[in-house]
Amino acid sequence: MITDEDIKRINELYHKSKSEGLTEAEKDEQQTLRKAYIEAMRSHVRDHLDNVIIQRPDGSREKLARKNMINYSIRIITIEDYDAIYDLWNATEQSRRALNPVDDSREGIERYLKRNPNTCFAAVSDGRIVGVILTGHDGRRAIVHHMCVHPDYRRMGIAGSLVSKAEAALKQEGIQKIFGLVFKDNDPANAFWEKQGYSLRTNLNYRNKSLNANIPTGE
């Protein structure tokens, strides 16, 4: 729930950002409050739509169908979710192209979850996994792996909720900075991460080396 004090603080931080700038702690606070405000507004709209009644030309009345809003919950991932998650990753070309046969095998994901048991989440609707985010860290920096929402469930706030949940979990473990990799030609994903506050680093070259012949180095 967003309070009047929260809204007041959002305005204070906005005006300070324009006049003298914000500290890193204030930037984090601003981002957290903004996400809470957006989620509160979404919840308000959902509640309002639940009470909208449509009257048909024949005089019949029915509730408005919320085609673009669903009920879902977010929970920790376990290895028992692997098959459903792998199917989800293969539901879109952008997610499918990021997979490799070693790290994303059942054994690879089980190893990843053992190292990061509290920072990987699934969004579940009617018993079906419709979104997933894997995040892990080395004690200093965190990385986002395979953030994906099924095409039929996009533009419903699920991706943002998954990111917020993962960020909160990482902060609980003392992590202060997160990075992620996005294909340059994936315009929707790049726009999404920009809105989430993930800035583009243009002063670095990303380099990698495969230690396994079954894992491609990439372009």
Phi and psi restraints in degrees (value plus and minus 20) as a CYANA .aco file:
   2 ILE   PHI    -114.9   -74.9
   2 ILE   PSI     114.2   154.2
   3 THR   PHI    -126.0   -86.0
   3 THR   PSI     149.6   189.6
   4 ASP   PHI     -81.2   -41.2
   4 ASP   PSI     -56.1   -16.1
   5 GLU   PHI     -85.1   -45.1
   5 GLU   PSI     -57.1   -17.1
   6 ASP   PHI     -83.7   -43.7
   6 ASP   PSI     -64.1   -24.1
   7 ILE   PHI     -84.3   -44.3
   7 ILE   PSI     -60.5   -20.5
   8 LYS   PHI     -81.0   -41.0
   8 LYS   PSI     -61.4   -21.4
   9 ARG   PHI     -88.8   -48.8
   9 ARG   PSI     -57.1   -17.1
  10 ILE   PHI     -79.0   -39.0
  10 ILE   PSI     -64.4   -24.4
  11 ASN   PHI     -85.9   -45.9
  11 ASN   PSI     -60.2   -20.2
  12 GLU   PHI     -81.3   -41.3
  12 GLU   PSI     -65.0   -25.0
  13 LEU   PHI     -87.2   -47.2
  13 LEU   PSI     -56.3   -16.3
  14 TYR   PHI     -82.1   -42.1
  14 TYR   PSI     -69.5   -29.5
  15 HIS   PHI     -85.8   -45.8
  15 HIS   PSI     -56.5   -16.5
  16 LYS   PHI     -87.5   -47.5
  16 LYS   PSI     -56.8   -16.8
  17 SER   PHI     -82.9   -42.9
  17 SER   PSI     -51.1   -11.1
  18 LYS   PHI    -102.6   -62.6
  18 LYS   PSI     -46.4    -6.4
  19 SER   PHI    -116.2   -76.2
  19 SER   PSI     -74.4   -34.4
  20 GLU   PHI    -145.1  -105.1
  20 GLU   PSI     -26.0    14.0
  21 GLY   PHI      70.8   110.8
  21 GLY   PSI     144.0   184.0
  22 LEU   PHI    -134.5   -94.5
  22 LEU   PSI     130.4   170.4
  23 THR   PHI     -94.4   -54.4
  23 THR   PSI     148.2   188.2
  24 GLU   PHI     -81.7   -41.7
  24 GLU   PSI     -58.9   -18.9
  25 ALA   PHI     -84.9   -44.9
  25 ALA   PSI     -58.7   -18.7
  26 GLU   PHI     -89.5   -49.5
  26 GLU   PSI     -55.4   -15.4
  27 LYS   PHI     -82.8   -42.8
  27 LYS   PSI     -62.7   -22.7
  28 ASP   PHI     -82.8   -42.8
  28 ASP   PSI     -62.3   -22.3
  29 GLU   PHI     -83.1   -43.1
  29 GLU   PSI     -62.6   -22.6
  30 GLN   PHI     -81.7   -41.7
  30 GLN   PSI     -64.1   -24.1
  31 GLN   PHI     -83.9   -43.9
  31 GLN   PSI     -62.4   -22.4
  32 THR   PHI     -83.8   -43.8
  32 THR   PSI     -64.0   -24.0
  33 LEU   PHI     -86.8   -46.8
  33 LEU   PSI     -58.5   -18.5
  34 ARG   PHI     -82.6   -42.6
  34 ARG   PSI     -64.3   -24.3
  35 LYS   PHI     -84.5   -44.5
  35 LYS   PSI     -59.8   -19.8
  36 ALA   PHI     -84.6   -44.6
  36 ALA   PSI     -59.1   -19.1
  37 TYR   PHI     -85.0   -45.0
  37 TYR   PSI     -64.7   -24.7
  38 ILE   PHI     -82.1   -42.1
  38 ILE   PSI     -63.4   -23.4
  39 GLU   PHI     -85.2   -45.2
  39 GLU   PSI     -57.2   -17.2
  40 ALA   PHI     -84.4   -44.4
  40 ALA   PSI     -59.8   -19.8
  41 MET   PHI     -86.0   -46.0
  41 MET   PSI     -60.8   -20.8
  42 ARG   PHI     -82.0   -42.0
  42 ARG   PSI     -62.5   -22.5
  43 SER   PHI     -83.0   -43.0
  43 SER   PSI     -59.9   -19.9
  44 HIS   PHI     -83.1   -43.1
  44 HIS   PSI     -63.1   -23.1
  45 VAL   PHI     -84.5   -44.5
  45 VAL   PSI     -62.1   -22.1
  46 ARG   PHI     -79.8   -39.8
  46 ARG   PSI     -64.5   -24.5
  47 ASP   PHI     -83.3   -43.3
  47 ASP   PSI     -59.4   -19.4
  48 HIS   PHI     -84.9   -44.9
  48 HIS   PSI     -64.2   -24.2
  49 LEU   PHI     -86.0   -46.0
  49 LEU   PSI     -47.9    -7.9
  50 ASP   PHI     -82.1   -42.1
  50 ASP   PSI     -43.5    -3.5
  51 ASN   PHI    -125.4   -85.4
  51 ASN   PSI     -14.1    25.9
  52 VAL   PHI    -102.5   -62.5
  52 VAL   PSI     107.6   147.6
  53 ILE   PHI    -132.7   -92.7
  53 ILE   PSI     110.5   150.5
  54 ILE   PHI    -121.3   -81.3
  54 ILE   PSI     111.8   151.8
  55 GLN   PHI    -123.5   -83.5
  55 GLN   PSI     101.0   141.0
  56 ARG   PHI     -97.6   -57.6
  56 ARG   PSI     141.3   181.3
  57 PRO   PHI     -76.2   -36.2
  57 PRO   PSI     -48.3    -8.3
  58 ASP   PHI    -103.4   -63.4
  58 ASP   PSI     -16.7    23.3
  59 GLY   PHI      73.9   113.9
  59 GLY   PSI     -29.7    10.3
  60 SER   PHI     -92.5   -52.5
  60 SER   PSI     133.7   173.7
  61 ARG   PHI    -147.3  -107.3
  61 ARG   PSI     122.7   162.7
  62 GLU   PHI    -174.4  -134.4
  62 GLU   PSI     141.3   181.3
  63 LYS   PHI     -92.5   -52.5
  63 LYS   PSI     129.2   169.2
  64 LEU   PHI     -85.8   -45.8
  64 LEU   PSI     112.2   152.2
  65 ALA   PHI     -99.3   -59.3
  65 ALA   PSI     105.3   145.3
  66 ARG   PHI    -109.4   -69.4
  66 ARG   PSI      62.7   102.7
  67 LYS   PHI     -86.8   -46.8
  67 LYS   PSI     -50.3   -10.3
  68 ASN   PHI    -127.9   -87.9
  68 ASN   PSI      -1.1    38.9
  69 MET   PHI    -157.3  -117.3
  69 MET   PSI     113.4   153.4
  70 ILE   PHI    -153.0  -113.0
  70 ILE   PSI     143.5   183.5
  71 ASN   PHI    -110.7   -70.7
  71 ASN   PSI     112.1   152.1
  72 TYR   PHI    -170.2  -130.2
  72 TYR   PSI     140.4   180.4
  73 SER   PHI    -147.2  -107.2
  73 SER   PSI     140.8   180.8
  74 ILE   PHI    -140.9  -100.9
  74 ILE   PSI     111.1   151.1
  75 ARG   PHI    -161.3  -121.3
  75 ARG   PSI     146.7   186.7
  76 ILE   PHI     -85.9   -45.9
  76 ILE   PSI     124.2   164.2
  77 ILE   PHI    -104.7   -64.7
  77 ILE   PSI     124.1   164.1
  78 THR   PHI    -144.8  -104.8
  78 THR   PSI     146.6   186.6
  79 ILE   PHI     -85.0   -45.0
  79 ILE   PSI     -41.7    -1.7
  80 GLU   PHI     -84.2   -44.2
  80 GLU   PSI     -36.8     3.2
  81 ASP   PHI    -105.1   -65.1
  81 ASP   PSI     -22.8    17.2
  82 TYR   PHI     -74.0   -34.0
  82 TYR   PSI     -70.7   -30.7
  83 ASP   PHI     -79.5   -39.5
  83 ASP   PSI     -62.8   -22.8
  84 ALA   PHI     -86.8   -46.8
  84 ALA   PSI     -58.9   -18.9
  85 ILE   PHI     -88.7   -48.7
  85 ILE   PSI     -61.9   -21.9
  86 TYR   PHI     -84.3   -44.3
  86 TYR   PSI     -58.8   -18.8
  87 ASP   PHI     -81.9   -41.9
  87 ASP   PSI     -60.0   -20.0
  88 LEU   PHI     -83.2   -43.2
  88 LEU   PSI     -66.4   -26.4
  89 TRP   PHI     -78.1   -38.1
  89 TRP   PSI     -53.3   -13.3
  90 ASN   PHI    -105.7   -65.7
  90 ASN   PSI     -18.3    21.7
  91 ALA   PHI     -97.8   -57.8
  91 ALA   PSI     -36.7     3.3
  92 THR   PHI    -154.4  -114.4
  92 THR   PSI     128.4   168.4
  93 GLU   PHI     -83.7   -43.7
  93 GLU   PSI     -60.9   -20.9
  94 GLN   PHI     -82.8   -42.8
  94 GLN   PSI     -59.4   -19.4
  95 SER   PHI     -94.7   -54.7
  95 SER   PSI     -59.3   -19.3
  96 ARG   PHI     -82.2   -42.2
  96 ARG   PSI     -58.5   -18.5
  97 ARG   PHI     -90.7   -50.7
  97 ARG   PSI     -36.0     4.0
  98 ALA   PHI    -108.8   -68.8
  98 ALA   PSI     -27.4    12.6
  99 LEU   PHI    -100.0   -60.0
  99 LEU   PSI     131.2   171.2
 100 ASN   PHI    -154.2  -114.2
 100 ASN   PSI     134.0   174.0
 101 PRO   PHI     -92.3   -52.3
 101 PRO   PSI     -27.1    12.9
 102 VAL   PHI    -123.4   -83.4
 102 VAL   PSI     -82.6   -42.6
 103 ASP   PHI     -85.6   -45.6
 103 ASP   PSI     -48.9    -8.9
 104 ASP   PHI    -122.1   -82.1
 104 ASP   PSI      -8.5    31.5
 105 SER   PHI     -93.7   -53.7
 105 SER   PSI     149.1   189.1
 106 ARG   PHI     -77.3   -37.3
 106 ARG   PSI     -63.1   -23.1
 107 GLU   PHI     -84.8   -44.8
 107 GLU   PSI     -59.9   -19.9
 108 GLY   PHI     -86.2   -46.2
 108 GLY   PSI     -63.5   -23.5
 109 ILE   PHI     -89.1   -49.1
 109 ILE   PSI     -56.5   -16.5
 110 GLU   PHI     -82.1   -42.1
 110 GLU   PSI     -61.0   -21.0
 111 ARG   PHI     -83.1   -43.1
 111 ARG   PSI     -62.2   -22.2
 112 TYR   PHI     -83.8   -43.8
 112 TYR   PSI     -64.0   -24.0
 113 LEU   PHI     -87.8   -47.8
 113 LEU   PSI     -51.5   -11.5
 114 LYS   PHI     -86.9   -46.9
 114 LYS   PSI     -54.3   -14.3
 115 ARG   PHI     -98.6   -58.6
 115 ARG   PSI     -46.4    -6.4
 116 ASN   PHI    -153.2  -113.2
 116 ASN   PSI      47.2    87.2
 117 PRO   PHI     -94.1   -54.1
 117 PRO   PSI     -36.4     3.6
 118 ASN   PHI    -137.5   -97.5
 118 ASN   PSI     -11.4    28.6
 119 THR   PHI    -146.7  -106.7
 119 THR   PSI      -4.3    35.7
 120 CYS   PHI    -141.1  -101.1
 120 CYS   PSI     111.2   151.2
 121 PHE   PHI    -154.9  -114.9
 121 PHE   PSI     132.7   172.7
 122 ALA   PHI    -143.2  -103.2
 122 ALA   PSI     122.8   162.8
 123 ALA   PHI    -117.1   -77.1
 123 ALA   PSI     108.0   148.0
 124 VAL   PHI    -142.9  -102.9
 124 VAL   PSI     110.1   150.1
 125 SER   PHI    -150.2  -110.2
 125 SER   PSI     103.2   143.2
 126 ASP   PHI      32.7    72.7
 126 ASP   PSI      20.1    60.1
 127 GLY   PHI      60.5   100.5
 127 GLY   PSI     -18.9    21.1
 128 ARG   PHI    -130.2   -90.2
 128 ARG   PSI     113.4   153.4
 129 ILE   PHI     -96.2   -56.2
 129 ILE   PSI      97.1   137.1
 130 VAL   PHI    -134.1   -94.1
 130 VAL   PSI     -26.4    13.6
 131 GLY   PHI    -175.8  -135.8
 131 GLY   PSI     133.0   173.0
 132 VAL   PHI    -172.6  -132.6
 132 VAL   PSI     127.1   167.1
 133 ILE   PHI    -161.7  -121.7
 133 ILE   PSI     109.6   149.6
 134 LEU   PHI    -127.7   -87.7
 134 LEU   PSI     105.9   145.9
 135 THR   PHI    -154.3  -114.3
 135 THR   PSI     121.1   161.1
 136 GLY   PHI    -164.5  -124.5
 136 GLY   PSI     150.4   190.4
 137 HIS   PHI    -170.7  -130.7
 137 HIS   PSI     145.1   185.1
 138 ASP   PHI    -127.7   -87.7
 138 ASP   PSI      -6.9    33.1
 139 GLY   PHI      77.1   117.1
 139 GLY   PSI     -30.8     9.2
 140 ARG   PHI    -145.3  -105.3
 140 ARG   PSI     -70.7   -30.7
 141 ARG   PHI    -150.4  -110.4
 141 ARG   PSI     130.8   170.8
 142 ALA   PHI    -131.1   -91.1
 142 ALA   PSI     136.9   176.9
 143 ILE   PHI    -153.0  -113.0
 143 ILE   PSI     123.9   163.9
 144 VAL   PHI    -115.7   -75.7
 144 VAL   PSI     109.4   149.4
 145 HIS   PHI    -139.5   -99.5
 145 HIS   PSI     115.2   155.2
 146 HIS   PHI      30.9    70.9
 146 HIS   PSI      31.3    71.3
 147 MET   PHI     -95.3   -55.3
 147 MET   PSI     101.0   141.0
 148 CYS   PHI    -168.9  -128.9
 148 CYS   PSI     118.9   158.9
 149 VAL   PHI    -146.4  -106.4
 149 VAL   PSI     116.4   156.4
 150 HIS   PHI     -77.5   -37.5
 150 HIS   PSI     120.1   160.1
 151 PRO   PHI     -73.2   -33.2
 151 PRO   PSI     -52.6   -12.6
 152 ASP   PHI     -94.6   -54.6
 152 ASP   PSI     -30.0    10.0
 153 TYR   PHI    -141.7  -101.7
 153 TYR   PSI      -0.2    39.8
 154 ARG   PHI    -104.9   -64.9
 154 ARG   PSI     144.2   184.2
 155 ARG   PHI      42.1    82.1
 155 ARG   PSI      14.5    54.5
 156 MET   PHI    -143.8  -103.8
 156 MET   PSI     -12.2    27.8
 157 GLY   PHI      68.0   108.0
 157 GLY   PSI     -18.4    21.6
 158 ILE   PHI     -87.2   -47.2
 158 ILE   PSI     -65.2   -25.2
 159 ALA   PHI     -80.5   -40.5
 159 ALA   PSI     -65.7   -25.7
 160 GLY   PHI     -82.1   -42.1
 160 GLY   PSI     -58.0   -18.0
 161 SER   PHI     -86.0   -46.0
 161 SER   PSI     -60.1   -20.1
 162 LEU   PHI     -83.4   -43.4
 162 LEU   PSI     -63.3   -23.3
 163 VAL   PHI     -83.0   -43.0
 163 VAL   PSI     -65.4   -25.4
 164 SER   PHI     -79.9   -39.9
 164 SER   PSI     -62.3   -22.3
 165 LYS   PHI     -83.6   -43.6
 165 LYS   PSI     -64.3   -24.3
 166 ALA   PHI     -86.1   -46.1
 166 ALA   PSI     -62.4   -22.4
 167 GLU   PHI     -81.0   -41.0
 167 GLU   PSI     -63.0   -23.0
 168 ALA   PHI     -83.0   -43.0
 168 ALA   PSI     -60.7   -20.7
 169 ALA   PHI     -85.4   -45.4
 169 ALA   PSI     -60.4   -20.4
 170 LEU   PHI     -86.9   -46.9
 170 LEU   PSI     -59.0   -19.0
 171 LYS   PHI     -83.3   -43.3
 171 LYS   PSI     -55.8   -15.8
 172 GLN   PHI     -81.4   -41.4
 172 GLN   PSI     -47.1    -7.1
 173 GLU   PHI    -116.3   -76.3
 173 GLU   PSI      -8.0    32.0
 174 GLY   PHI      66.2   106.2
 174 GLY   PSI      -8.6    31.4
 175 ILE   PHI    -106.0   -66.0
 175 ILE   PSI     113.9   153.9
 176 GLN   PHI    -133.8   -93.8
 176 GLN   PSI     -27.4    12.6
 177 LYS   PHI    -167.3  -127.3
 177 LYS   PSI     121.5   161.5
 178 ILE   PHI    -149.6  -109.6
 178 ILE   PSI     123.2   163.2
 179 PHE   PHI    -153.1  -113.1
 179 PHE   PSI     144.3   184.3
 180 GLY   PHI    -172.0  -132.0
 180 GLY   PSI     142.1   182.1
 181 LEU   PHI    -133.1   -93.1
 181 LEU   PSI     112.1   152.1
 182 VAL   PHI    -152.0  -112.0
 182 VAL   PSI     113.4   153.4
 183 PHE   PHI     -78.8   -38.8
 183 PHE   PSI     116.4   156.4
 184 LYS   PHI     -78.4   -38.4
 184 LYS   PSI     -54.5   -14.5
 185 ASP   PHI    -108.0   -68.0
 185 ASP   PSI     -15.1    24.9
 186 ASN   PHI    -112.6   -72.6
 186 ASN   PSI      59.4    99.4
 187 ASP   PHI     -80.0   -40.0
 187 ASP   PSI     -64.7   -24.7
 188 PRO   PHI     -80.4   -40.4
 188 PRO   PSI     -60.6   -20.6
 189 ALA   PHI     -87.9   -47.9
 189 ALA   PSI     -61.5   -21.5
 190 ASN   PHI     -84.1   -44.1
 190 ASN   PSI     -59.0   -19.0
 191 ALA   PHI     -86.0   -46.0
 191 ALA   PSI     -60.1   -20.1
 192 PHE   PHI     -80.4   -40.4
 192 PHE   PSI     -69.8   -29.8
 193 TRP   PHI     -86.6   -46.6
 193 TRP   PSI     -52.4   -12.4
 194 GLU   PHI     -81.2   -41.2
 194 GLU   PSI     -64.0   -24.0
 195 LYS   PHI     -85.8   -45.8
 195 LYS   PSI     -47.4    -7.4
 196 GLN   PHI    -100.2   -60.2
 196 GLN   PSI     -21.9    18.1
 197 GLY   PHI      75.2   115.2
 197 GLY   PSI      -7.5    32.5
 198 TYR   PHI    -112.3   -72.3
 198 TYR   PSI      87.7   127.7
 199 SER   PHI     -99.9   -59.9
 199 SER   PSI     134.3   174.3
 200 LEU   PHI    -107.4   -67.4
 200 LEU   PSI     104.6   144.6
 201 ARG   PHI    -109.2   -69.2
 201 ARG   PSI      97.3   137.3
 202 THR   PHI    -124.6   -84.6
 202 THR   PSI     -22.5    17.5
 203 ASN   PHI    -121.6   -81.6
 203 ASN   PSI      -7.1    32.9
 204 LEU   PHI    -148.0  -108.0
 204 LEU   PSI     130.5   170.5
 205 ASN   PHI    -127.6   -87.6
 205 ASN   PSI     108.4   148.4
 206 TYR   PHI    -104.6   -64.6
 206 TYR   PSI     102.3   142.3
 207 ARG   PHI    -143.8  -103.8
 207 ARG   PSI     124.2   164.2
 208 ASN   PHI    -165.2  -125.2
 208 ASN   PSI     140.4   180.4
 209 LYS   PHI    -160.6  -120.6
 209 LYS   PSI     108.9   148.9
 210 SER   PHI    -106.2   -66.2
 210 SER   PSI     111.4   151.4
 211 LEU   PHI    -121.3   -81.3
 211 LEU   PSI     -12.5    27.5
 212 ASN   PHI    -157.6  -117.6
 212 ASN   PSI     106.4   146.4
 213 ALA   PHI     -82.7   -42.7
 213 ALA   PSI     -39.4     0.6
 214 ASN   PHI    -105.8   -65.8
 214 ASN   PSI     -24.8    15.2
 215 ILE   PHI    -129.3   -89.3
 215 ILE   PSI      93.9   133.9
 216 PRO   PHI     -87.6   -47.6
 216 PRO   PSI     125.6   165.6
 217 THR   PHI     -90.6   -50.6
 217 THR   PSI     -52.2   -12.2
 218 GLY   PHI      82.0   122.0
 218 GLY   PSI     158.2   198.2
